[in-house]
Amino acid sequence: MSNLKMKEAALIYLDRSRGLQKFIDDCKYYNDSKQSYAVYRFNILINPSDVLELDAELGNHILHHPLKAAQVFQSVCFIAVKTLSLIAQLQTETQINIVLKLTHLPPLPSYILDLCEFPLDYTSQRFYMMQGIVIAMTTITKYTQGARFLCSEEACPLSKGFQYIRVHMPGATESATVRNDFLCNLCSSSLQEDRKFRVLGDKQIVEIITPKALCAFQGYSKNQAFRFQSFKVFLRDELVNKMNIGNEYKIIGIPACVKSSQTAICIEANSIILCNPKVSSGISENFNCLLSLTSGSCWKFTAILANIFASQIVPPGTYNLLKLCLLMSLVQTSDSKKELENSLDILIITSDTLLVERLLNFSVNLISRGIHHPVSTEIFPTLSRNKYGTGAFSIQAGSALLAKGGICFIGDLCSHKKDKLEQLQSVLESRSITVYIPGKKFGDDIDQQMTFPVQCSFWSFVDMDSSSKRNAQKTNTLIGQMDCSLIPANFVEAFGLLINCNESSPCHPLLPTVQHTLKKATDSKGLLHLASKQFTTEDFEKLLIFAKNLNVEFSLEAERMIHGYYLASRRIRTDSMYGSKLSASALKYLVSLSEAHARLNLRNKVLKEDVLIAALLSETSLTLKYGATAFGVAPNAVFPFELYNEEYLEQRDLYLTQCQQQLQQFIATYGPGIALFSSDE
């Protein structure tokens, strides 16, 4: 009676949810094909909350005994097929394969499978929800959805018909569905498969890690020992190719233990959901107060941010130019589902690699997708043979794809081999990477290739004090130009921003850094500066989340100025023999820098003041590459004074206002056909 009641509830639910009509439409497709199948597969969408309201017992079966619940729906669907004559070829109930697709699970701890929590209950055949980031995936292969077997004894009644049907079950291997040692229940003769009735489906395996494991790729472990284990997810049929490397997903499925060359916990995916981005509740009270106090200026807030940023690593007032660029690059990252369009790559020339590396590593850890690439691993995707015996090959993500929407810090540029550098240069130019799959090597006649978008910003540095480089330095022939022989060929152009960060720089006082380092050595956990107490690391994390999720648009004035500067700069750096030294990507970086400065100011609109900072940073970088031009930007133009108090901030504003007038004059002189409007216009 209990089973009958559940069947009635299943029929009522199908009718109310319009699942019955979809089932009838699917049956029409099978019936029209005029082909006999061993198995007829149907997906039924289930909302557990609605089912529980209708019938608690059926809802409990769906959540905790899904295989039994599928049999209930199987019986209902078989009766519907026979009653309504939906599929003429269907003979037995076992030929119907019902797959229950859940919309969600109850938001309770017992339904969450957390790879960081023990014990892991993967023995109960019920639904769990887990969350993870895709770090590897295989190509698509075939698996057996269902097969028909016949008794080998011709005199046996079961040597005909569809009495012996094998259907794939969640977590089962191929040999559990199809093999040659099945026996007839009636006469004990061996069963033989009728191969012409075998039904094949698509299968793909993806490898995921819990988001908590990302700390292993960020170059720190918060002084705690840890380990992480990846998790295999089987995608079948309509779910194949629904997951992308680097994305984070919520997965509903049934766990299983697969035994191969090594035992692994796997999950048979039932449904997948792309995770929503983190939404910031706002900025801290201290930052809110600072923003209010500096509201009369378009430059003061970001100047103070750069001044106090990372005071745990370097004292306030040091490395301000570098810190401003790092903050601007961080706010150009993206937690959203949309693609990262305006990335901001940074290459630093420095003689103090230890402090710079600490500063970069600290900055990378402020965002969820900040990856510190270990030199011993791969930056870009690699190919390997799948270790789970499916005949497919596996594509491993690499640091760049794992940093999707974030930052990939690759350390010293010169620590990478020539072939890796060539690959990096190609990616910086095209923003994509292609993996070539030799067919013969992996048992296929046809060579394949897969292209992945690379949606992250790259940070790197070059040690200018390396003995091999110091001896090879050349004499500069142009004012302001830096010896770019220190940098591997073609990378001067590939990186958007080139920053010179050395001890002789007027923006880098040596004594405060020495004092900071000595104090930090004697008190590693102490907060050495007031800024570290007023504006904590958590405050900066909240600020970055809020800023990077702002939707910004260009004002007409800013748009005209950015195009004017680009055309003027391109024109003045063009010669008759080699053409322009500025590539089209230079305009993209100008746009990205302008957007970043507006975001860092927590504004939705890009103003001409933002374009000025972008132009000064760009011109400083171009001067290092090619020498100075008529614009004549000083190396410390963005931070001409040490920021001690309000008076120095006012002096900086006056200086930047003069720079803005100078920029407008430069555009008017060298920008063909560019008209600049006044504020009133």
N, C-alpha and C positions, 0 to 999 in steps of 0.2 A: 504493500500500500504506500509505503514511504517513497519507493522508486516511481510509482505511478504518479504520486503527487508532484514529484520533481519534474517529471516529463510534462505534466500539465502546466507547471510554472514556466518551464523552458519554452513551451509553445506560446504562452501568453506574452513572455518577454520578447520573443522573436517578432510577434505581431505588433506589439507596442513600439518597438525600436526600429521598425521597418526592416529588420533583418530577414524576415520571411520573404519579403518582396525581392530583396537582393539575392536570397537563396534561389528563388524561382528564376530570376534572370540568369544566374550562373548555371542552373540546370538546363536552361534553354540553349546556352552555348554548347554544352556537352551533347545535348540531344541533336542539335543541328549538325554537329561534326560527323555523325553517322559512323563514328569509330568506336570500337569497344575498348574500354580501358580496364586494367586490373583494379585501379583505384581512382576514385573521383574526389578531388581535394576541394574543400570549401573553407574559407575564412569567415568566422563569425565574430563581429565586434561586440565586446562585452564591457559594459560599465558596471563594475562590482557594486557600487553604491545603489544603483537602480535595482539590481538583482536582489540584494540583501533586503531592500524595502519590500520587494514583491514576495520573496520566499527566502527565509533565513537559512534553511537547510541547503537549498541549491547554491546560495551565495557562499556558504561555508565550504561546500564541495569544490566550487570554482577556485577559491583562494587556497585551500589546503589539500585537496585531492583532485587536481586538474585533469588527470587522466580518466578518473571515474566520471567527472563532470562532462568530459568530452563524449563518453559513451552514452550519457543521457541525451545529449543533443544529437548524437549519431542516430539513436533510435527514433527520435522525433522527426529528424530529416528523412530517414528511410520511409517512415509511414507517410510523410508528405509526398515523397516521390511516387510511391505506389498508389496512393489515393488520388493524386492529381495527374498521374501518368506523365511525369515530367521527363524521365529518362528511360526510353524504351529498352536500352541495352543493359541497364542495371539489373542484377539478379539477386545478390545477397547484401545483407546489411554491412558485412565486413568490408565491402568495396567502398563504403563511404568513409573518407578520412576527414574528420572535423578538427580544425585548428582554432582554438579560442584565442582571440586577440584582445588583450586587456588594455583599457584606456589608461588605467592608473592602479595603484595599490593604496591601501589605507596608510596614512602618514604616521605609522607607528614603528618603534624600534625593531619589533620582531619581524618586520617585513623588509628590513634593510640588511643587505649583505655587505659588511664593511671589511675590506681586506686588512685593515689595521686592528681589528678586534678579534679576539679569540674567545671560545672556539669557533671555527667556521663550520656552520651546519650545512654541509653540501650533500648530505645523504638523504634528506627528506625531499621527495619529488613534489615540491610545491613552488609557487612563484615567489621570487624575491626581487627587490629593486636594488641596483648598485649603480655607482657613478664612477666614471673614469675617463682618462684621456687616451686616445688611440696613439700607440707608439709603433705599431707595425701592422701590416695586413698582407694577406696572400692574394694571388690572382683567383679568379673564379674557376671552380672545377664542378664536376657533376657528382651527384649522389642518387641513390635509389629511393624514390618516394614510396614506391610500392611495387610488389611483384606477385605474380600468380604461380602457384605450385600445383602439380598434379601427381597423383599416385602413379608409380612406375608399373604397377600391376594392372594390366588392361582389364582384367575381370573385376577389379574393384570398382564399386560405384563412384568412388571419389577420384577416379582417373579422368573425370570430365567435370565441367562446371567451374564454379568459383568458390569452392568450399575452403581452399587453403590460400589465404591472402596474407602476405607479410607487408606491414606498413612501418615506416620509420617512426620511432618513438624518440622523444627528447633525450639527448645524452647517449643514444645508441650509436654504435659504430656500424660501418657498412656490413661487416660480417654478421652482425646480429639480425640484419634484414635479409641478406642473401648469402647462403652457403649451401653445401652439398650433403649435410649430415642430418637433415630433417627426416622424420619417419611418419608414416601414415598412422593415424589414430585407430583406424579400423582394422587394417591387416598388417601393420608394422613394416610394410615395404618402404623402400626409400622414396623420397619425393624428388621430383625433377622440376626445374623452373621452366615455364613456358616463356621464353625470352621475348617473343614478339609482343607480350603484354606488359613488359617492364616499363614503369613510368619513372622518368628521370627528372631531377630538379637541379637548381643551381645552389652551390655552397661556397662560402667564403669564411675564412678565419681571421679575426682581428685580435690584436693583443693590446690590452689596456693596462694602465696603472692608476691607482688612486691619486687624486689631486694632491693629497698630503705628501706623496712621494716626490713631488717636484723639488723639495728642499735638497734632495740628493743631486740635482742638476744645477743648483744655485751656488755651489761652492761653500756651503756652510751647513751645519747640523744643529745650531743652537746649543752646542756643547753637550749633545746627547747622542749616544750610540743608537743607530737605527739600521734597519734593513727593509727592503721592500720586495714584493714579488709581483710579477705581472700576472695577468688573468686572461685566459683565452675565451673569446666569445664566438660562437658559431652563428653565422648569418645564413639563412636559407631562403631561397625563392625570392619573394618580393622584397626582402630586406637586404639582398646583396647590393653592394655599391651605395648603400645609404649612409655609410660612415666614412669620414675622411680623416687622414692622418693629421694629428695635431688638434683636432676638435675634441671637446668634452661633451659626453653624453650621459643621460640617464637610461639605464637598460633594465627592462623587465624580462625575466626569464627563469628557467628552471636549471639549477646547478647540477653538475654531474662530475664524476671523476673518470678521466680518460687515461688509460694505460697505454703508453707507447714506449719509446726508448727511455722516456722519463715520465713518471706519473705527474699529471697536472690537473688542477681544478679548473673546470670549464663551466660555461653557462650557455645554455641553448636559448638564444634571444627570441623573445616573443614580440616585443615592440621596443623601439628606440626613440628617444626624444633629445634633441639638441638643447644643451643647457643654456639658460638665459644668463646674460651678463650680470656682474655684481652692480648693484645700484647704491650709490653713496647717499647717506642721509643728510649730507652737508659737510661743511668744514668746521674745524674746532673753533671755540669761542675766541681764542687768542688770535687765530688767523682772521676771523671775522672782524675783530677789533682793529687789526692792522690794516685790513682792506678798507675799512671805514676811514681811518686816519689818513690814508694815502689816496683817497678817492679823487682829489683834485689834480692828480698827475697820472699820466699813462705809463710812466716809467719807474716810479718809486717802489711800487709793490714788488715787482719782479727783481729789482735791484736788491731789496732787503732779503727776499727769498734766497737769491744766489749767495748773498753775504753770509747768511746763517745756516745754509744747507750743509748737512754732513759735518756738523761741528764736533761729532764724535770721532771723526777721522782726521780732519784738518781744522786748524783754528779759523774762526770767522775772519773774513777779509782776505783769505788766501784762495787762490785758484778760482776767483769769482767768474772769470770768463768761461772756464771749463764747466763749472757748476751750473751756470746759466744754460749752457748748451745741453748739458745732461738733462736738466729739468725740462727743457723744451722738447728734447727727444722722447722723454718719458710720457709727456702729455700727448704725444702723437701716436702712442700705442692705442690699442683698441681691445676692449672686452666684449664688444658687441658682435652680433652675427654677421654684420656687414664686413666686407673686405677692408684690410688696412691699405689705404690708397697712398697717403702722403707720409711715407716713412722718412726717417732722418738719420742717416748713417754718419758716424763720427770716426775720424782717424786722428790720433794725437801723436805729436812728435815731442818726446820728453827725455830729460836726462835723469829724472827721478821716477823710475818705473815702479818702485815699491809703493810709494804714496799714491801714485796715479792708479795703480791696479787696485789698491785698497778702496779708493774713492769710487772707481767703476763698479767694483764688486758690491759695495754698500748700496749704490744706486740701483743696481740690477735687482737686488732683493726687495725693493720697495713695491714691485709689481708682481702679480701672480705668474706671469709668463716671462720672467727674466731668467735667462739660462746662461750660466758661466760654462762655456764649452771646454771640456778637458782635452788637452792636445792628443791624448792617447786614443780618443774616439773619433767618430766621423762627424763632420759638420752637416753633410748632405746625405740623402737616402742611399742605402746600399742594398745589394741583392744577396740573398742566401737561400739555400735549399730549405724548404719547410721541414721541421723536425718531427711533425706529427703524422707523417706517412700518408698525406693526402695526394701526393704527386704534384702539388703546386709549389711555387717558390714564394718566399716572403720578402717584403720590402720593409726594411727597418728605417725609422723616421730620420734619425740624425738630429743634431742640436737645432738646426735652422727651422725645420718643420715643427719641432717640439715647442719652439718659441713663437708659435703662430700668434700674431697680434701683439707681440711684445718685443723684447730685446734679446739678441744673441751676442754675448760678449765673447770674442774669440781669442782674447789675450794678445800676446806679442805677434804681430803680423809675420815677422820673420821666423817665427818658430814653426811655421807650416811649410810643408814641402812644395816644390814647384808645381806639381800637377794639381794639388789642392788649391793653391793660389790662383791658378788659371781657371779652375772651376768657380772659385769665389768671384773672380772678376766677371765671368760670364753671368753669374746670378745677379750681381749688383747692377749690371746693365739691363738684363731682361726680366728680372724679378720672377724667374721660374727655373726649374731644374728638371731635366729629362733623364729618366732611368731607362737604359737600353737592356733588353732581355734577349740574349742569344738563344734561339730556339733549340739548337742541337745540344747545347749544354744542359738544358732542362727537359729533354725528351719531347721536343716539339719541332715540327718541320718549319714553322714560320717564326721569324724574328719579330719581336714586339717592342714597343716603347710606351712609357707612361710619363706624362708631364704633370708636375705638381707646382702650384703657385707658391712662391716664397714670400710670406707676408709678415716680415719682421724687420726691425732695424738692426744694423750691425755696428758694434763698437770694437775698436782695436787701437793699439798703440805701437809705436816704433821706438826702440831705444837708441837715441842719438849718441850715447856714450859707449856703445859697443866698439871695442878696439878695431875690429875689422872695418867698421863703417867710418870711424874717426880718421883712420889713415887714408881712406878713399875719398874724403870730402874734397869738393871742388871750390874754386873761388867764384863767388857770385858776380855776375856781370850787370844785373839790374837791381835798382834800389828796392829794398824790401823783400826781394826774392830769397827763398830758402833753398839750400842744397837738397834737391829732391832725389839725389842719387842714394840717399838713405832709405828711400821707400822702394819696394819692389816695382818693377816696370808696370806702367799703366794704372797703378792704384791711386795716383794723384787725381786722376779724372774720375775714377770709379766711386770714390767716397764723396759724399755731398759736402761735408765740412772737414777742413784740415785745420787743426789747432796746434799752435806752437806753445808748449807749456814747459818752460825751463826755469832754472834758479836765477838766471840773470834778468828775467823779465821784470819790469817795474810793477807788475801785478802780483808778484810772488815774493814778498818779504821773507828773508831766510830765517831771521831770529825767532818770530812767533812759531814757526813750524818746528824748529829745534826744541823750543821750550815745551810745546805741545807733545812732541814725541817722548821727551824725557819724563814728563808728568804721567803720560799714558803708560809708560813702562813700569812706573812705580805703583800706579793705581789704575789697573786695567778696567775696572768696573765703575770707577767714579766718573761723574759728569763734570768736566773741567771748565765748561763755559756756561754762562747764564742762559744762552740761547738754547742749549740742549735741554734745559729744564722747562723753559717757556714754550718751546716748539719741539715736541718729541717726535720720534720716528713714526709713531702711530698717527700723529697730526699730519705729517707729510704724506703718509699713505692715503689717508682720507682725502687730502687736498688733491692728490694725483688722480684718484678715482673720480672725484667730482669734476675736475678740469677736463679729463680726457673724454668724458661722456657729454661734454657741451657740444651742441651743434652750432658751428660758426659760419657766418657768411661775410663776404667782402663788401665793404662800402664802395661806392663808385669812385671816390677819391683814392682809396687804397688800391683799387684795381688798376686805375690809370697810372698810379705811381709805380706799381710793381712791373707793369709792362714797359713803362718808360725807362726805368733803371735797367731792365734786362736788355732792351734794344740798344741803349746807350753804351752799356758795358760790352755788349757783343760787338758793337761797331768799333769801339776804340781798341779792342783786342783782336782785330782782324787785319791780316796782311795779305798782299796780292799773291804770294807764293803758297802759303799753307792754309789760307782761309781763316775762319774764326776759331779761336781757342775755346770758346764757350759752346758746349753741347746743348741740345734741347732740354736735357735733364736739369740744367742749371735753373731754368724757369720753374720746374717742378719743386726744386729745393727752396727757391725763394718763396713760393706759395706755402710750402710746408713750414718754413721758419716764421712767416707772418701769422699763419694760423696758430702755431705753437705759442707765440708770444701773447696773442689774444686770449688763448685758453688759459695760459698761466696767470693772466690778469683776471681770469674768471669772467670774461666778456663773451657775448654771443656774436659780436660784430668785429671784423678786422678793420682797424683804423690806419691812417697814414703813419701814425706813431709806431705801430707794429711793423709796418713795412720798412721804416727807417732802421729799426733794430735788425731786421732781416737783411737789409742792404749792407749795413755795417759789418755784420758777421760774414756775409757772403764776400764782401770786398776784402776783408781781412784774410779770408781763406784764399781768394784769388791772387792777392798780393804775394802771399807765401809761395804760390805756385808759379806765377808769371811775372811778378814785379809790380811796382806801383804804377798808377795811371793818373790822369788829370783829377780824378776824384780825391786823391791824396789822403786816404784814411790812415790814421795812426794805428800802430799795433794794439794800443790800449784804448781805442775810441769808445768802446761800450762802457768801460769802467776807467775814466780818465783820472778819478780821484779815489783815495781810500775812504771808505764809507764809515766815518766815525760817528757822525751825528746828523741832525736835520740840515745844518748849514751846508754840509758836503753834498747831501742829496739835492739841495736847491742849486748848488753850483753845477752838479751833473745835469740837471734839467736844462739849465741855461746853455750848457755846452751842447747837449743833444739838439736843442732848438736851433742853434747855429749850424749844426751838422745837417739838419733838415733843410735849411735854406741852401746850404752848399749842395745837397743832393738835388734839390729842385733846379738849381742853376746848371748842374752837371747834365740833368735830363734835357733841359731847354737847349743846351749847347750841342749835345751829342746824340740826342734821341730824335731821329727823323720823324716828323709828322706827329709828335706827341704834344698835346695841349694839356697843361695843368690848370685845374680850376682852383679858385680860392675857396675858403670855407663857406662864404656866402653863396657862391655859385653852386 
